[in-house]
Amino acid sequence: MRAIILAAGTGSRLRAHTELPKCLLKLADRHLIQHQIDALSMLGIDDIHVILGYRSDDVARVLPPHVQPHLYPGFGDTKDGLINATGKRSNRIRRA
């Protein structure tokens, strides 16, 4: 089974507190995206794809090797931006 994690946004609502995107915030000394990946893995999902945009290099650095990053250069901080990112990558992910 495959899963897609949308992690391209800027986390603009948190801007008053941090410049980090939400997926790089830490909870219990681990990034939120790491918690998501672990939860998916525990459910038996082994084909995990992450849509990256804002600070993509920083996010990619914390991804384990079995997770597939996909850069979406036209990312935005709105839900429509992420919906577009998923649509543009879905064919590529299906073929992977």
DOTORMAR-515282 format. One line per 5 residues: number of its first residue (from 1); for each residue x, y, z of C-alpha. Coordinates in steps of 0.001 Angstrom, whole numbers. Example, Ala and Ser with C-alpha at 12.3 -4.5 7.8 and 13.67 -1.06 7.14 Angstrom:
residues 2
1	12300,-4500,7800 | 13670,-1060,7140
This chain:
residues 96
1	0,0,0 | 1164,3544,-754 | 866,6740,1250 | 1501,10366,357 | 2504,12902,2993
6	1936,16518,1979 | 4864,18517,3372 | 5324,21362,883 | 3716,24223,2789 | 5407,27032,4685
11	3497,26698,7947 | 2591,30372,7649 | 203,30364,10626 | 3164,29520,12862 | 5338,32307,11441
16	5114,34388,14632 | 6782,31512,16514 | 9126,29814,14028 | 10441,29837,10462 | 10277,26036,10294
21	7585,24247,8306 | 5178,22257,10482 | 6667,18912,9471 | 10032,19934,10992 | 8628,20930,14378
26	9632,18531,17112 | 7492,16523,19472 | 9249,14255,21984 | 12629,15039,20355 | 11506,13871,16903
31	10225,15772,13880 | 6479,15561,13250 | 7108,14009,9842 | 9112,11229,11504 | 6117,10444,13723
36	3903,10293,10605 | 6298,7970,8786 | 6584,5681,11811 | 2791,5519,12174 | 2400,4571,8509
41	5149,1953,8794 | 3459,436,11863 | 308,53,9756 | 2278,-1948,7194 | 2523,838,4634
46	5952,499,3083 | 5665,2703,-12 | 5740,6243,1408 | 6048,9383,-721 | 6536,12925,590
51	5661,16033,-1440 | 8277,18704,-669 | 8341,22435,-1343 | 9322,25013,1267 | 12742,24201,2765
56	12760,20944,823 | 16448,20267,1519 | 15878,20515,5274 | 12870,18212,5139 | 14610,15694,2853
61	17503,15452,5316 | 15269,13976,8021 | 13565,11409,5765 | 14651,7789,6130 | 16109,6133,3007
66	12971,4097,2217 | 10826,7254,1853 | 10532,8772,-1641 | 10788,12593,-1775 | 9095,14478,-4637
71	9896,18146,-5134 | 6970,20362,-6069 | 8603,23661,-7097 | 5269,25494,-7415 | 4281,24813,-3808
76	2097,27220,-1884 | 906,27586,1662 | -2717,26951,740 | -4586,23684,551 | -5110,24262,-3188
81	-1350,24389,-3664 | -971,20995,-2025 | -3882,19552,-3972 | -2157,20679,-7169 | 1108,19153,-5943
86	-556,15797,-5366 | -2268,15836,-8746 | 904,16657,-10624 | 2861,13900,-8874 | 185,11201,-8753
91	1030,9688,-12153 | 4707,9558,-11285 | 3958,7971,-7912 | 1597,5426,-9488 | 4378,4305,-11813
96	6957,4023,-9026
